[in-house]
């Protein structure tokens, strides 16, 4: 009888555990996240991936929301980037919550991520308690908004649809913008995104026009001002 009770209790405990997949291309970040989550008895990291393709493969192998309760996903993933992965997950597994992580400030990515269906946006430097709170809230079907994210959303609504800065860029333009500011050439960006070089050049021209930058150097300075909040 005691043995049966023990087995039942263990099953209930596992059933209540939040099963998480971590998608980040930096091993040290994944290890840090696993350490934070390991301190929570109700959270278990069941898989990890270091690329966008890896995240999609792992999610499919685990049966989406049947085998997972939450995906912790880096915005800047190699190959298929985090925003593309987010869009695909929302289409393939609409009931699987995705919490986006980034080193970028909320005003650059939070609104874009929320609009694409993320349950929240969190900076990688967030306090561990906030990280666990976000994981639990998102896994429970809620939405986690930091004060900075809420402010960014309010500003987007208050603008009446007139967007400025990085938010004025389309999804593809934003991908090109991010890669340009990382120092990649047009041909390298084309190879990364699977686009012809002349197509990337067209997106680059639109990015320069919308940001007011005259060249890649000015664009890099513009991006740095956006990151610093200047």
C-alpha positions in Angstrom: 0.0 0.0 0.0 2.8 2.4 0.9 4.6 1.5 -2.3 1.5 2.2 -4.4 1.0 5.5 -2.6 4.6 6.4 -3.2 4.4 5.7 -7.0 1.1 7.7 -7.3 2.7 10.6 -5.5 5.7 10.5 -7.8 3.5 10.4 -10.8 1.5 13.4 -9.6 4.7 15.3 -8.9 5.9 14.7 -12.5 2.5 15.6 -13.9 2.7 19.0 -12.2 6.3 19.7 -13.4 6.7 22.5 -15.9 8.6 20.9 -18.8 10.9 23.5 -20.5 12.9 23.5 -23.7 15.8 26.1 -23.8 16.8 27.5 -27.2 20.0 29.6 -27.1 23.2 29.4 -29.2 25.5 30.2 -26.2 26.2 27.2 -24.0 27.1 29.4 -21.1 23.6 31.0 -21.3 21.9 27.6 -21.5 23.9 26.4 -18.5 23.0 29.5 -16.5 19.3 29.2 -17.3 19.4 25.5 -16.3 21.0 26.4 -13.0 18.3 29.0 -12.3 15.5 26.6 -13.2 17.1 23.7 -11.3 16.5 25.6 -8.1 12.7 25.3 -8.7 11.2 21.9 -7.8 8.3 22.4 -10.1 10.4 23.1 -13.2 12.3 20.7 -15.3 14.5 21.4 -18.4 13.7 18.4 -20.7 15.5 19.6 -23.8 17.8 22.2 -25.2 19.0 23.4 -28.6 21.6 25.8 -30.0 20.0 26.8 -33.3 16.6 27.7 -34.6 16.4 24.5 -36.6 17.3 22.5 -33.5 14.5 24.1 -31.5 11.9 23.2 -34.1 13.3 19.6 -34.4 13.2 19.2 -30.6 9.7 20.5 -30.3 8.4 18.3 -33.0 10.1 15.2 -31.5 8.5 16.0 -28.1 5.1 16.4 -29.6 4.7 20.1 -29.1 2.4 20.9 -26.1 2.0 17.2 -25.4 5.6 16.9 -24.2 6.4 20.5 -23.3 4.8 23.3 -21.3 7.1 26.1 -22.3 9.9 27.1 -24.8 12.5 29.6 -23.6 13.7 31.1 -26.8 16.6 33.5 -27.6 15.7 36.2 -30.1 19.1 36.1 -31.9 19.4 32.4 -33.0 21.7 31.3 -35.8 20.2 30.0 -39.0 16.4 30.5 -38.5 16.3 33.3 -36.0 14.2 33.4 -32.9 11.4 35.5 -34.4 11.0 33.1 -37.3 11.1 30.2 -34.9 8.4 31.9 -32.8 6.2 32.4 -35.9 6.6 28.7 -36.9 5.9 27.5 -33.4 2.7 29.6 -33.2 1.5 28.0 -36.4 2.5 24.4 -35.7 1.9 24.3 -32.0 -0.5 27.2 -31.1 -1.1 25.9 -27.5 2.7 25.9 -26.7 3.7 29.1 -24.8 7.0 30.7 -26.0 8.9 33.1 -23.7 11.4 35.2 -25.6 14.8 36.0 -24.1 17.2 38.7 -25.3 20.1 41.0 -24.3 18.3 43.8 -26.2 16.2 46.3 -24.3 12.4 45.9 -24.3 11.8 48.8 -26.6 13.6 47.1 -29.4 12.0 43.7 -29.4 9.3 43.3 -26.8 6.4 44.7 -28.8 7.4 42.8 -31.9 7.6 39.5 -30.0 4.3 40.0 -28.2 2.6 40.8 -31.6 4.1 37.6 -33.0 2.5 35.6 -30.3 5.1 35.3 -27.5 3.7 35.0 -24.0 6.4 37.4 -22.7 9.7 39.0 -23.2 12.5 38.9 -20.7 16.1 40.2 -20.6 18.7 37.5 -20.0 20.1 39.6 -17.1 16.7 39.4 -15.3 16.7 38.5 -11.6 16.3 34.7 -11.1 13.1 35.2 -9.2 11.6 37.2 -12.1 12.7 34.5 -14.5 10.9 31.8 -12.5 7.8 34.0 -12.1 7.8 34.5 -15.9 8.2 30.7 -16.6 5.4 29.8 -14.2 3.0 32.5 -15.5 3.6 31.7 -19.1 3.4 27.9 -18.6 0.1 28.5 -16.8 -1.4 30.2 -19.8 -0.8 33.7 -18.7 1.3 36.6 -20.2 4.3 38.0 -18.4 5.0 41.7 -19.0 7.8 43.6 -17.3 7.1 47.2 -16.5 9.4 48.1 -19.5 7.5 45.8 -21.8 4.2 47.2 -20.6 5.5 50.7 -21.3 6.7 49.8 -24.8 3.3 48.3 -25.6 1.5 51.3 -24.2 3.7 53.6 -26.4 3.0 51.5 -29.4 -0.8 51.7 -28.8 -0.5 55.4 -28.0 1.3 56.1 -31.3 -1.9 55.3 -33.1 -0.1 52.8 -35.4 2.6 55.3 -36.4 5.8 53.4 -35.7 9.3 54.8 -35.3 12.7 53.3 -34.9 13.2 49.5 -35.2 9.5 49.0 -34.8 8.9 50.7 -38.1 10.8 47.9 -39.9 9.0 44.8 -41.3 10.0 41.4 -40.0 12.5 40.8 -42.9 13.8 44.3 -42.8 14.4 43.9 -39.1 16.4 40.7 -39.7 18.6 42.4 -42.2 19.0 45.4 -39.8 20.1 43.2 -37.0 22.6 41.3 -39.1 24.0 44.5 -40.7 24.6 45.9 -37.2 26.4 42.7 -36.3 28.9 43.5 -39.1 27.7 41.0 -41.7 28.1 41.8 -45.4 25.2 41.7 -47.9 26.4 38.3 -49.3 26.8 36.9 -45.8 23.3 38.0 -44.9 21.9 36.5 -48.1 23.5 33.1 -47.2 22.2 33.3 -43.6 18.6 34.1 -44.7 18.5 32.2 -47.9 18.0 35.3 -50.0 19.7 36.6 -53.2 22.2 39.4 -52.6 20.2 41.9 -54.7 17.2 41.2 -52.5 19.2 41.8 -49.3 20.5 45.1 -50.9 16.9 46.1 -51.4 16.0 45.4 -47.8 19.2 47.3 -46.7 18.1 50.3 -48.7 14.7 50.3 -47.0 16.4 49.9 -43.6 18.7 52.9 -44.2 15.7 55.0 -45.4 13.5 54.1 -42.4 16.3 54.7 -39.8 17.7 57.8 -41.4 21.2 56.3 -41.6 23.3 57.0 -44.7 25.5 53.9 -44.5 26.3 50.9 -42.4 28.6 52.8 -40.0 25.8 55.3 -39.2 23.4 52.3 -38.9 25.7 50.7 -36.4 25.8 53.9 -34.4 22.0 54.2 -34.6 21.6 50.6 -33.3 24.0 51.4 -30.4 21.9 54.5 -29.5 18.8 52.3 -29.5 20.4 49.7 -27.2 21.6 52.4 -24.8 18.3 54.1 -24.8 19.8 57.4 -25.9 
